[in-house]
Amino acid sequence: MNRNWTYVLIAALFEVGWVVGLKHANNILEWTGTVIAIIVSFGLLILSGKRLPVGTVYAVFTGLGTTGTVLMEFLVFGEPFKWAKVILIMVLLTGIIGLKVITKESAAEGAEA
């Protein structure tokens, strides 16, 4: 996996953090962490979008963030487990993997992919 896709993956991990923070932050320290996660997440997303197609980057970013958030709900916050939700997340991940596999990195900033 190249550096730009690594940025997308890290951005998605921070997305999970700030989405959870938006729901569960209760004090200034937690809100500060949430804001930092937003800044890091979107900063890395913008950075990766300079070399990868923005539409694909955003689809992968949101898909991975959604998957991570749903897993956090199940594993950490006691959301009831539903097979239908798991199957739909697996379909989403299949699409994300497909997008990643068929997307090439640009040779130069602003170049066609």
N, C-alpha and C positions, 0 to 999 in steps of 0.2 A: 504494500500500500504506500502511495507516495505522500509527501508532506501535506499537500493541499487536502487530500481526503482525511488525513490524520487531524487536520484543523477542523474539518466538518464533524468528525467523531467527538473530538473534545468539546466543540461548541454544543453538540447535542447533549453531552453529559452535563454541561453547565445549564443547559435549558431545563433539564429535569430538576436541577437544584433550584432554579428560580421559579419554576412553576409550583413546586412543592412549597417554596418560601412564600409565594403569593397567598397560598391557602393557610399555611400554618405559622407564619411569623407573628410573634406576639410582643417582641420588645425591640428596642433600637438596634441591638447587636444582630438579631436575626434579620431585621429589615435591611441593615447595612450589607450583610452577606447576600441577601436577595438582589440588591442593586448591583453589587459587584459581579454576581453571577450573570445578570442581564448584560452588563457592559462587556464582560469577557466573552460571553456567548455570541453576541452580535458582532463584536470585534473580529473574532475568528471566522464567523460566517462571511463577513465582508472581505476579509483577507483571502479566504478560499475562493470567493466569487470572482476574484481578479484573474484566475487561471482556469477555472472550471465554469461550465454553463450555469448561469444563475438559477434557472428553472430547476435543473437537476439538483443543484446544491441545496436549494430551499426544500425541495421534495424529500431529499434524504434527511436533511436536518430535522424537519418537522416529523417525519415518520419515525426516526430514531428517538426523538424526544417524546413522542406519543407512546411508543413502546416502553421506554424507560419509566415514564410517569405511571402507566398502567401497572407495570411490575412493582413499582414503589407502593402503589395503592394496595396491591395484593400482599406484598411481603412485609411492609412496615406499618401501614395504617389500617390493616384489618378489613379492607374491602372484600366483600364476599367473592369467592372464586366462581367464575362462570366460564364453562367450556366455549360457549359461543364467542365470548370476548377474546379468549386465547386463540381460537381458530381465525378470527378476523385479524388479529394482530399478526399472526403467522402469514396470512395473505398479504398484509401490508409490508411485512419484511421481505417477502418474496419479490414484490414489486421494487422495493428499495434496492435489493441486491441486483436485480436486473438492470435498473437505471445505472448503478455504479459500474457494472460490468461493461455496458455499452458506451459509456461516456469517456472521451479522451480529454487529456489535459492540453490546454493551449500552449503553443511554443512561446508566444509573447502576449503581453497584456493587451486585451482588446481584440485578439485574433480570433478567427472562426474556430470552433471546436470540431 
